[in-house]
Amino acid sequence: MMKSSLVQSVVIMLRCIYEDRGKNLWFGTIDGLNLYDPAKDNFKVFKNNPADTNSINSNYISSIIEDKKGNLWIVSFIRGIHRFDPETGKFTNYDDSSIDFGANCYKSLYIDNHDKIWITTDGSGFFSYDPVTDKFEQFRSRGDGKGPNQNRILDIIPEDDRHLLLGVDQGGINRFDKVSKTFEYIKYDLTNDEGLNNNGIWCLFKDREGILWVGTSGGGINYYNPKKENFKLFRPRKH
């Protein structure tokens, strides 16, 4: 069991948890990246060191993912993204000065089957990073099919190998086609009883049966059954 003081210190600062393919637990906190060592019952901490170019650029870690090579990709509140090599303990920063990542902006990551990295933010829109070409691409809020319809994107999951689903606050679900680089907007429609009942999308989850569960900011939980092609709703009971 982990010592209670260690657990408490991490939980207070916790922003994300990731279990890698080796079953190692990584904790992203507001005070650095933490790796739990069950053998020693303690944490190894990786923090920003201004004198070390191989350290992360900020201690506020908001999202962690792993690529096929076992590298961790990490985002903080500061610009760019980081690749972390667990074997060497070194961070490599990737950035593009032409892109506005937003100041003090919460970011989250998704990595697809081709190791391409997709970055959502809570105020600066949607981005991608291709490690093969070392290129970023920004999709600005447009609402015309060529960008998300709002800049505050709170979640991202795959629909299939070609499409991503974005949970957009006050923008509904944005369905992104990675090949054509176009967006489809699935929104609340007063005239559609079988559609979303709220445009404030906070989280998305697709279960093993293919059912899409949608957490909203004011409409309870919606779920979509692709076999029936409609949304249904769960609301909290009133006592």
Backbone as JSON, one array per atom type, in Angstrom:
{
  "sequence": "MMKSSLVQSVVIMLRCIYEDRGKNLWFGTIDGLNLYDPAKDNFKVFKNNPADTNSINSNYISSIIEDKKGNLWIVSFIRGIHRFDPETGKFTNYDDSSIDFGANCYKSLYIDNHDKIWITTDGSGFFSYDPVTDKFEQFRSRGDGKGPNQNRILDIIPEDDRHLLLGVDQGGINRFDKVSKTFEYIKYDLTNDEGLNNNGIWCLFKDREGILWVGTSGGGINYYNPKKENFKLFRPRKH",
  "N": [[0.84, -1.2, 0.0], [0.43, 2.29, -0.72], [2.0, 4.91, 1.07], [0.05, 6.98, 3.17], [0.58, 9.73, 3.35], [2.06, 10.24, 1.05], [0.21, 9.6, -0.93], [-1.78, 11.5, -0.38], [-0.43, 13.91, -0.92], [0.01, 13.75, -3.66], [-2.6, 13.43, -4.71], [-3.86, 15.85, -4.04], [-2.68, 17.61, -5.82], [-3.25, 16.53, -8.25], [-3.82, 16.1, -11.76], [-3.98, 14.39, -13.96], [-3.92, 10.85, -14.75], [-1.98, 8.12, -15.88], [-1.57, 4.87, -17.14], [1.06, 3.04, -18.32], [2.2, 0.75, -20.96], [3.77, -1.01, -19.61], [2.58, -1.25, -17.2], [3.19, 0.75, -15.45], [2.48, 3.48, -13.3], [1.76, 6.78, -13.98], [1.6, 10.09, -12.85], [0.21, 13.13, -13.54], [0.67, 16.29, -12.29], [0.19, 19.51, -10.62], [2.66, 20.12, -9.92], [4.7, 18.88, -11.35], [5.8, 15.81, -13.08], [5.02, 12.61, -11.95], [6.2, 9.4, -11.09], [5.12, 6.38, -9.86], [6.71, 4.11, -7.71], [6.24, 0.95, -6.84], [7.82, -0.92, -5.51], [9.51, 0.51, -3.81], [7.67, 2.02, -2.63], [7.26, 4.76, -3.14], [7.46, 7.98, -4.83], [8.95, 8.97, -7.91], [10.02, 12.02, -9.08], [9.71, 14.29, -11.76], [10.7, 17.41, -12.73], [10.47, 20.87, -13.81], [13.51, 22.4, -14.71], [15.2, 25.19, -15.05], [17.88, 25.4, -15.79], [18.42, 23.15, -17.18], [18.19, 21.85, -20.32], [16.96, 19.54, -21.01], [14.78, 19.17, -19.44], [11.24, 19.39, -18.54], [9.09, 22.09, -19.68], [7.29, 23.22, -17.96], [5.75, 22.77, -14.75], [3.11, 22.13, -14.51], [1.23, 19.63, -15.37], [-1.01, 18.41, -17.74], [-1.92, 16.35, -19.41], [-1.2, 12.99, -20.49], [0.14, 10.61, -22.74], [1.02, 7.59, -24.58], [3.28, 6.47, -27.08], [3.86, 4.07, -29.81], [6.48, 3.31, -29.52], [7.03, 3.43, -26.89], [7.55, 5.88, -25.79], [6.55, 8.64, -23.78], [4.15, 11.17, -24.29], [3.56, 14.49, -23.46], [1.67, 17.22, -22.2], [1.67, 20.57, -20.97], [0.67, 23.58, -19.22], [2.03, 25.44, -20.61], [3.54, 26.48, -23.75], [3.67, 24.31, -26.69], [4.49, 20.72, -26.99], [5.7, 17.77, -25.25], [8.07, 15.15, -25.62], [8.81, 12.35, -23.73], [11.37, 10.31, -22.63], [11.3, 7.44, -20.93], [13.43, 5.79, -20.29], [15.8, 7.31, -20.28], [15.04, 9.53, -18.92], [14.77, 12.01, -20.06], [13.39, 14.98, -21.49], [12.05, 16.14, -24.58], [11.3, 19.04, -26.25], [8.71, 20.15, -28.4], [7.69, 22.58, -30.63], [6.01, 25.33, -32.28], [6.46, 28.41, -33.39], [4.71, 29.88, -34.89], [2.18, 29.2, -34.23], [-0.61, 29.78, -32.15], [-0.82, 28.65, -29.09], [-2.1, 29.42, -26.85], [-2.19, 31.15, -23.72], [-1.54, 29.87, -20.52], [-3.28, 27.65, -20.88], [-5.44, 24.92, -20.68], [-4.7, 21.7, -21.85], [-5.31, 18.67, -23.74], [-4.48, 15.3, -24.86], [-4.53, 13.04, -27.65], [-3.48, 10.08, -29.21], [-3.2, 8.58, -32.35], [-3.59, 5.51, -34.35], [-1.47, 5.73, -36.04], [0.5, 6.99, -34.75], [0.21, 9.72, -34.8], [-0.33, 12.82, -33.25], [-2.93, 14.39, -31.53], [-4.23, 17.42, -30.38], [-6.15, 19.0, -28.01], [-7.62, 22.01, -26.72], [-8.71, 24.23, -24.07], [-9.54, 26.67, -24.97], [-8.11, 27.57, -27.13], [-8.6, 26.14, -29.42], [-7.94, 23.49, -31.8], [-5.4, 21.13, -32.61], [-2.79, 19.41, -34.44], [0.04, 17.18, -34.33], [2.65, 15.85, -36.15], [5.0, 13.48, -35.68], [6.67, 12.34, -37.59], [7.04, 14.15, -39.72], [7.63, 16.33, -38.24], [5.84, 18.46, -37.92], [3.4, 20.87, -37.01], [-0.15, 21.41, -37.1], [-2.77, 23.7, -37.2], [-6.18, 24.0, -36.43], [-8.38, 26.33, -36.71], [-11.11, 27.93, -34.98], [-13.98, 28.0, -36.83], [-16.46, 27.08, -37.88], [-17.44, 26.48, -40.36], [-17.13, 24.02, -41.46], [-14.46, 23.65, -41.9], [-13.05, 23.9, -39.63], [-13.2, 23.64, -36.01], [-16.32, 24.46, -34.33], [-16.27, 25.97, -32.06], [-13.85, 27.27, -29.7], [-13.33, 26.05, -27.27], [-12.51, 23.05, -26.4], [-13.16, 20.11, -24.84], [-12.84, 17.35, -24.71], [-11.68, 14.38, -26.43], [-12.09, 11.62, -28.56], [-11.64, 8.54, -30.46], [-13.75, 7.78, -33.23], [-13.61, 5.96, -35.3], [-10.96, 4.58, -37.34], [-10.6, 6.66, -39.06], [-12.07, 8.88, -38.23], [-12.47, 11.41, -35.69], [-14.01, 12.28, -32.6], [-14.98, 15.23, -31.1], [-15.54, 16.76, -28.03], [-17.19, 19.62, -27.52], [-17.47, 22.59, -25.79], [-20.46, 24.21, -25.66], [-20.64, 23.83, -28.33], [-21.55, 21.4, -29.14], [-21.07, 18.08, -30.47], [-18.22, 17.73, -32.38], [-17.43, 16.22, -35.34], [-14.61, 14.97, -36.77], [-12.93, 14.52, -39.8], [-10.08, 12.9, -40.57], [-8.84, 12.51, -43.01], [-10.02, 14.12, -45.08], [-9.93, 16.44, -43.68], [-12.07, 17.84, -42.62], [-14.97, 19.1, -40.84], [-17.87, 17.99, -39.13], [-20.85, 19.02, -37.57], [-22.57, 18.1, -34.75], [-25.33, 18.92, -33.16], [-27.5, 20.32, -30.61], [-30.9, 20.34, -31.41], [-33.9, 21.86, -31.41], [-36.11, 20.85, -32.7], [-35.66, 18.17, -33.0], [-36.31, 15.32, -31.46], [-34.77, 13.1, -30.99], [-32.15, 13.76, -30.89], [-29.09, 15.32, -29.61], [-29.49, 16.83, -26.39], [-28.32, 19.05, -25.4], [-25.79, 21.5, -25.9], [-23.48, 21.85, -24.51], [-20.8, 20.1, -24.22], [-18.93, 18.03, -22.24], [-17.56, 15.62, -21.75], [-16.7, 12.47, -23.33], [-17.4, 9.04, -24.08], [-16.85, 5.86, -25.43], [-18.25, 2.72, -25.37], [-17.61, -0.9, -25.19], [-19.57, -2.01, -26.7], [-20.03, -0.24, -28.64], [-21.59, 1.9, -28.03], [-22.07, 5.35, -27.64], [-21.39, 7.51, -25.06], [-22.3, 10.55, -23.62], [-21.36, 13.23, -21.75], [-22.84, 16.11, -20.49], [-23.02, 19.71, -19.88], [-25.38, 20.64, -18.84], [-27.47, 19.03, -19.51], [-27.64, 16.49, -18.49], [-26.75, 13.0, -18.96], [-26.28, 11.93, -22.19], [-26.84, 9.27, -24.5], [-25.74, 7.51, -27.41], [-26.86, 5.23, -29.72], [-25.53, 3.57, -32.34], [-26.79, 1.64, -33.88], [-29.46, 2.18, -33.69], [-29.52, 4.79, -34.28], [-30.09, 7.12, -32.74], [-30.25, 9.49, -30.02], [-30.46, 9.02, -26.51], [-31.51, 9.87, -23.18], [-30.29, 10.33, -19.86], [-31.32, 11.57, -16.84], [-30.61, 13.08, -13.65], [-32.39, 11.9, -10.78], [-35.0, 13.63, -9.12], [-35.36, 14.48, -5.75]],
  "CA": [[0.0, 0.0, 0.0], [1.18, 3.54, -0.73], [1.9, 5.66, 2.3], [-1.05, 7.94, 3.06], [1.1, 11.08, 3.13], [2.43, 10.33, -0.35], [-1.03, 9.62, -1.69], [-2.45, 12.77, -0.17], [0.3, 14.99, -1.58], [-0.2, 13.64, -5.1], [-4.01, 13.64, -5.02], [-4.17, 17.28, -3.94], [-2.16, 18.31, -6.99], [-3.45, 15.65, -9.4], [-4.54, 16.56, -12.93], [-4.22, 13.26, -14.85], [-3.26, 9.58, -14.41], [-1.8, 7.29, -17.06], [-0.89, 3.6, -16.95], [1.71, 2.7, -19.58], [2.1, -0.67, -21.34], [4.49, -1.78, -18.59], [1.77, -1.16, -15.98], [3.69, 1.8, -14.58], [1.51, 4.55, -13.08], [2.29, 8.13, -14.08], [0.66, 11.08, -12.34], [0.46, 14.52, -13.92], [0.23, 17.16, -11.2], [0.54, 20.91, -10.79], [4.03, 20.27, -9.46], [5.59, 17.98, -12.05], [5.43, 14.46, -13.48], [5.35, 11.66, -10.89], [6.16, 7.97, -11.37], [5.03, 5.62, -8.61], [7.54, 2.91, -7.6], [5.62, 0.12, -5.8], [8.83, -1.64, -4.74], [10.02, 1.39, -2.78], [6.51, 2.71, -2.08], [7.43, 6.21, -3.21], [7.34, 8.58, -6.15], [10.05, 9.67, -8.55], [9.42, 13.25, -9.6], [10.41, 14.99, -12.83], [10.22, 18.78, -12.67], [11.16, 21.87, -14.61], [14.79, 22.92, -14.25], [15.58, 26.19, -16.05], [19.27, 25.21, -16.2], [18.53, 21.87, -17.9], [17.4, 21.88, -21.55], [16.28, 18.25, -21.14], [13.66, 19.08, -18.5], [9.99, 19.89, -19.06], [9.07, 23.55, -19.6], [6.36, 23.66, -16.92], [5.42, 21.72, -13.8], [1.67, 21.89, -14.54], [1.02, 18.59, -16.37], [-2.45, 18.24, -17.91], [-2.29, 15.14, -20.16], [-0.1, 12.05, -20.77], [-0.17, 9.47, -23.59], [2.19, 6.77, -24.92], [3.32, 6.04, -28.48], [4.18, 2.67, -30.02], [7.87, 3.08, -29.14], [7.14, 3.5, -25.43], [7.76, 7.25, -25.33], [5.4, 9.36, -23.28], [3.95, 12.52, -24.8], [3.03, 15.22, -22.32], [1.42, 18.65, -22.38], [1.54, 21.38, -19.77], [-0.04, 24.83, -19.49], [2.89, 26.3, -21.43], [3.55, 26.2, -25.18], [4.24, 23.1, -27.25], [4.3, 19.41, -26.35], [6.97, 17.15, -24.87], [8.29, 13.7, -25.66], [9.59, 11.95, -22.57], [11.96, 8.99, -22.73], [11.39, 6.9, -19.57], [14.72, 5.14, -20.07], [16.83, 8.31, -20.01], [14.49, 10.59, -18.08], [14.94, 13.28, -20.75], [12.27, 15.56, -22.23], [12.34, 16.9, -25.78], [10.19, 19.95, -26.48], [8.34, 20.42, -29.78], [6.89, 23.8, -30.64], [5.94, 26.06, -33.53], [6.23, 29.8, -32.98], [3.64, 30.49, -35.7], [0.9, 28.74, -33.72], [-1.02, 30.31, -30.86], [-1.29, 27.58, -28.21], [-2.85, 30.0, -25.75], [-1.47, 31.32, -22.46], [-2.16, 29.16, -19.39], [-4.4, 26.97, -21.5], [-5.49, 23.49, -20.4], [-4.63, 20.91, -23.08], [-5.36, 17.22, -23.61], [-3.86, 14.63, -25.98], [-4.93, 11.72, -28.15], [-2.55, 9.59, -30.23], [-3.93, 7.61, -33.16], [-2.88, 4.28, -34.7], [-0.29, 6.08, -36.85], [1.32, 7.78, -33.83], [-0.01, 11.16, -34.95], [-0.81, 13.35, -31.98], [-4.0, 15.38, -31.65], [-4.17, 18.25, -29.18], [-7.3, 19.88, -27.8], [-7.4, 23.03, -25.7], [-9.95, 24.77, -23.52], [-9.7, 28.07, -25.36], [-7.33, 27.91, -28.32], [-8.93, 25.29, -30.56], [-7.59, 22.1, -32.09], [-4.11, 21.05, -33.29], [-2.17, 18.09, -34.61], [1.49, 17.15, -34.47], [3.13, 14.64, -36.81], [6.41, 13.28, -35.35], [7.44, 11.95, -38.78], [7.4, 15.37, -40.46], [7.91, 17.38, -37.25], [4.99, 19.59, -38.29], [2.13, 21.13, -36.36], [-1.21, 22.0, -37.9], [-3.79, 24.3, -36.36], [-7.53, 24.11, -36.98], [-8.99, 27.45, -35.99], [-12.55, 27.93, -34.88], [-14.58, 28.63, -38.01], [-17.86, 26.72, -37.98], [-17.82, 26.34, -41.77], [-16.71, 22.71, -41.92], [-13.01, 23.6, -42.03], [-12.49, 24.07, -38.31], [-14.22, 23.44, -34.97], [-17.26, 25.59, -34.26], [-15.93, 26.74, -30.86], [-12.45, 27.05, -29.33], [-13.18, 25.34, -25.99], [-12.69, 21.63, -26.69], [-12.89, 19.51, -23.54], [-12.54, 15.92, -24.78], [-11.46, 13.83, -27.77], [-12.02, 10.16, -28.64], [-11.79, 8.07, -31.83], [-14.96, 7.08, -33.64], [-13.02, 4.85, -36.03], [-9.58, 4.93, -37.69], [-10.58, 7.87, -39.88], [-12.79, 10.0, -37.63], [-12.36, 11.74, -34.28], [-15.13, 13.01, -32.02], [-14.54, 16.27, -30.18], [-16.54, 17.33, -27.14], [-16.98, 21.07, -27.6], [-18.35, 23.33, -24.89], [-21.42, 25.04, -26.38], [-20.55, 23.55, -29.77], [-22.0, 20.05, -29.43], [-20.02, 17.14, -30.87], [-17.62, 17.99, -33.69], [-16.9, 14.99, -35.94], [-13.5, 15.4, -37.63], [-12.43, 13.56, -40.78], [-8.63, 13.12, -40.65], [-8.4, 12.46, -44.4], [-10.46, 15.33, -45.79], [-9.7, 17.55, -42.75], [-13.32, 18.59, -42.52], [-15.71, 18.94, -39.6], [-19.32, 17.91, -39.11], [-21.29, 19.49, -36.27], [-23.74, 17.43, -34.22], [-25.74, 19.89, -32.14], [-28.87, 20.31, -30.12], [-31.9, 20.87, -32.33], [-35.18, 21.87, -30.7], [-37.12, 20.1, -33.45], [-35.26, 16.77, -33.09], [-36.47, 14.66, -30.15], [-33.82, 11.99, -30.87], [-30.8, 14.31, -30.99], [-28.52, 15.83, -28.37], [-30.38, 17.76, -25.7], [-27.52, 20.14, -24.85], [-24.57, 21.74, -26.68], [-22.3, 21.94, -23.64], [-20.25, 18.75, -24.12], [-17.77, 18.03, -21.36], [-16.79, 14.38, -21.84], [-17.19, 11.46, -24.26], [-16.9, 7.68, -23.84], [-17.43, 4.85, -26.31], [-18.06, 1.45, -24.71], [-17.24, -2.03, -26.05], [-20.71, -2.31, -27.57], [-20.12, 0.82, -29.63], [-22.48, 2.96, -27.56], [-21.4, 6.6, -27.31], [-21.93, 8.18, -23.89], [-21.97, 11.97, -23.72], [-21.61, 14.02, -20.55], [-23.11, 17.5, -20.85], [-22.92, 20.68, -18.79], [-26.67, 20.97, -18.29], [-28.51, 18.15, -20.03], [-27.46, 15.12, -18.02], [-25.96, 12.1, -19.79], [-26.9, 11.46, -23.42], [-26.1, 8.18, -25.13], [-26.09, 7.31, -28.81], [-26.76, 3.85, -30.21], [-25.41, 3.66, -33.8], [-27.71, 0.71, -34.52], [-30.79, 2.79, -33.71], [-29.29, 6.14, -34.8], [-30.72, 8.19, -31.98], [-29.74, 9.77, -28.69], [-31.37, 8.93, -25.38], [-31.09, 10.74, -22.1], [-30.43, 10.0, -18.46], [-31.29, 12.75, -15.98], [-30.64, 12.73, -12.22], [-33.71, 11.91, -10.16], [-35.28, 14.7, -8.16], [-35.86, 13.94, -4.49]],
  "C": [[0.88, 1.25, 0.0], [0.97, 4.27, 0.59], [0.86, 6.76, 2.14], [-0.56, 9.35, 2.78], [1.49, 11.28, 1.67], [1.2, 10.43, -1.22], [-1.7, 10.97, -1.58], [-1.76, 13.89, -0.92], [0.1, 14.96, -3.08], [-1.63, 13.96, -5.47], [-4.38, 15.11, -5.01], [-3.77, 18.0, -5.21], [-2.5, 17.61, -8.31], [-4.26, 16.29, -10.51], [-4.79, 15.43, -13.93], [-3.44, 12.04, -14.36], [-3.13, 8.77, -15.69], [-1.05, 6.01, -16.68], [-0.28, 3.18, -18.27], [1.65, 1.19, -19.83], [2.86, -1.59, -20.37], [3.8, -1.77, -17.25], [2.34, -0.17, -14.97], [2.64, 2.92, -14.48], [2.21, 5.9, -13.08], [1.2, 9.11, -13.65], [1.09, 12.46, -12.81], [-0.14, 15.42, -12.86], [0.54, 18.62, -11.54], [1.97, 21.18, -10.34], [4.93, 19.19, -10.06], [4.98, 16.63, -12.4], [5.92, 13.48, -12.42], [5.21, 10.23, -11.38], [6.14, 7.22, -10.05], [5.85, 4.34, -8.7], [6.96, 2.03, -6.49], [6.64, -0.62, -4.94], [9.35, -0.8, -3.57], [8.89, 2.17, -2.09], [6.74, 4.22, -2.02], [7.32, 6.69, -4.66], [8.68, 9.13, -6.62], [9.46, 10.85, -9.28], [10.33, 13.88, -10.65], [9.82, 16.39, -12.91], [11.02, 19.68, -13.59], [12.44, 22.33, -13.92], [15.28, 23.9, -15.31], [17.01, 26.02, -16.58], [19.47, 23.96, -17.04], [17.61, 21.88, -19.12], [16.64, 20.58, -21.78], [15.12, 18.08, -20.15], [12.4, 19.64, -19.15], [9.88, 21.4, -18.83], [8.12, 24.1, -18.54], [6.05, 22.48, -16.0], [3.93, 21.37, -13.79], [1.36, 20.92, -15.68], [-0.48, 18.31, -16.51], [-2.84, 16.98, -18.66], [-1.04, 14.33, -20.49], [-0.62, 10.95, -21.69], [1.13, 8.75, -23.94], [2.14, 6.38, -26.39], [3.77, 4.58, -28.58], [5.61, 2.31, -29.63], [8.08, 3.13, -27.63], [7.48, 4.87, -24.9], [6.45, 7.81, -24.79], [5.35, 10.74, -23.92], [3.12, 13.27, -23.77], [2.77, 16.67, -22.71], [1.27, 19.31, -21.01], [0.72, 22.63, -20.13], [0.75, 25.74, -20.44], [2.88, 25.8, -22.87], [4.09, 24.81, -25.51], [3.84, 21.81, -26.54], [5.68, 18.8, -26.11], [6.94, 15.65, -25.15], [9.21, 13.36, -24.5], [10.06, 10.52, -22.76], [12.12, 8.42, -21.32], [12.74, 6.26, -19.26], [15.8, 6.13, -19.66], [16.35, 9.41, -19.06], [14.58, 11.96, -18.72], [13.66, 13.68, -21.51], [12.8, 16.25, -23.49], [11.1, 17.74, -26.1], [9.97, 20.17, -27.98], [7.37, 21.59, -29.79], [6.91, 24.4, -32.04], [5.55, 27.49, -33.2], [5.11, 30.47, -33.76], [2.25, 30.12, -35.19], [0.62, 29.33, -32.34], [-1.61, 29.19, -30.02], [-2.12, 28.12, -27.04], [-2.03, 30.07, -24.47], [-2.25, 30.65, -21.34], [-3.42, 28.42, -19.82], [-4.33, 25.47, -21.2], [-5.55, 22.71, -21.71], [-4.79, 19.42, -22.77], [-4.89, 16.59, -24.92], [-4.58, 13.34, -26.36], [-3.91, 11.33, -29.22], [-3.23, 8.48, -31.01], [-3.06, 6.4, -33.52], [-1.63, 4.52, -35.54], [0.69, 6.93, -36.05], [1.25, 9.28, -34.1], [-0.72, 11.67, -33.71], [-1.8, 14.48, -32.23], [-4.14, 16.09, -30.32], [-5.42, 19.12, -29.11], [-6.98, 20.86, -26.68], [-8.74, 23.58, -25.22], [-10.1, 26.26, -23.84], [-8.97, 28.47, -26.63], [-7.53, 26.93, -29.47], [-8.26, 23.93, -30.58], [-6.32, 22.06, -32.94], [-3.75, 19.59, -33.57], [-0.67, 18.26, -34.69], [1.88, 15.81, -35.07], [4.62, 14.46, -36.51], [7.28, 12.92, -36.56], [7.93, 13.19, -39.54], [7.83, 16.51, -39.55], [7.11, 18.64, -37.57], [3.73, 19.65, -37.43], [1.13, 21.64, -37.38], [-2.29, 22.5, -36.96], [-5.11, 24.38, -37.11], [-8.26, 25.15, -36.16], [-10.5, 27.32, -35.98], [-13.15, 28.71, -36.04], [-16.08, 28.34, -38.11], [-18.37, 26.56, -39.39], [-17.44, 24.99, -42.35], [-15.21, 22.55, -42.05], [-12.29, 23.82, -40.7], [-13.57, 23.78, -37.28], [-15.12, 24.66, -34.88], [-17.12, 26.41, -32.99], [-14.48, 26.4, -30.5], [-12.26, 26.23, -28.07], [-13.54, 23.88, -26.18], [-12.23, 20.84, -25.47], [-12.58, 18.03, -23.58], [-12.37, 15.5, -26.23], [-11.37, 12.31, -27.68], [-12.11, 9.75, -30.11], [-13.19, 7.51, -32.06], [-14.59, 5.82, -34.41], [-11.63, 5.31, -36.45], [-9.49, 6.25, -38.46], [-11.14, 9.1, -39.17], [-12.51, 10.15, -36.14], [-13.62, 12.49, -33.85], [-14.6, 13.97, -30.97], [-15.72, 16.73, -29.34], [-16.29, 18.81, -26.99], [-17.98, 21.79, -26.7], [-19.15, 24.35, -25.67], [-21.33, 24.87, -27.9], [-21.04, 22.17, -30.14], [-20.83, 19.11, -29.68], [-19.53, 17.52, -32.25], [-16.99, 16.7, -34.19], [-15.87, 15.39, -36.99], [-13.03, 14.25, -38.5], [-10.94, 13.84, -41.0], [-8.11, 13.12, -42.07], [-8.76, 13.74, -45.14], [-10.23, 16.6, -44.97], [-10.91, 18.47, -42.69], [-14.05, 18.22, -41.24], [-17.21, 18.86, -39.87], [-19.78, 18.24, -37.7], [-22.61, 18.81, -35.87], [-24.2, 18.23, -33.01], [-27.18, 19.66, -31.7], [-29.79, 20.98, -31.13], [-33.26, 20.74, -31.66], [-36.23, 21.01, -31.39], [-36.82, 18.6, -33.53], [-35.3, 16.12, -31.71], [-35.44, 13.55, -29.93], [-32.37, 12.47, -31.02], [-30.25, 14.69, -29.62], [-29.5, 16.8, -27.71], [-29.63, 18.96, -25.13], [-26.25, 20.28, -25.68], [-23.31, 21.85, -25.82], [-21.74, 20.55, -23.38], [-18.96, 18.78, -23.32], [-16.93, 16.76, -21.48], [-17.5, 13.37, -22.73], [-16.61, 10.1, -23.88], [-17.63, 6.72, -24.78], [-17.16, 3.48, -25.69], [-17.81, 0.32, -25.7], [-18.36, -2.45, -26.99], [-20.88, -1.26, -28.66], [-21.06, 1.94, -29.26], [-21.66, 4.19, -27.18], [-22.11, 7.28, -26.14], [-21.41, 9.61, -23.86], [-22.35, 12.68, -22.43], [-21.75, 15.48, -20.91], [-23.04, 18.41, -19.62], [-24.27, 21.0, -18.17], [-27.79, 20.06, -18.72], [-28.38, 16.71, -19.58], [-26.55, 14.32, -18.94], [-26.8, 11.68, -21.0], [-26.14, 10.23, -23.89], [-26.66, 7.9, -26.51], [-25.84, 5.87, -29.2], [-26.69, 3.89, -31.73], [-26.35, 2.71, -34.53], [-29.12, 1.29, -34.63], [-30.75, 4.24, -34.2], [-30.1, 7.2, -34.06], [-30.04, 8.34, -30.62], [-30.84, 9.53, -27.66], [-30.73, 9.64, -24.2], [-31.3, 10.11, -20.73], [-30.35, 11.31, -17.68], [-31.24, 12.3, -14.51], [-32.05, 12.81, -11.67], [-33.84, 13.05, -9.16], [-35.88, 14.08, -6.9], [-36.7, 15.0, -3.77]]
}
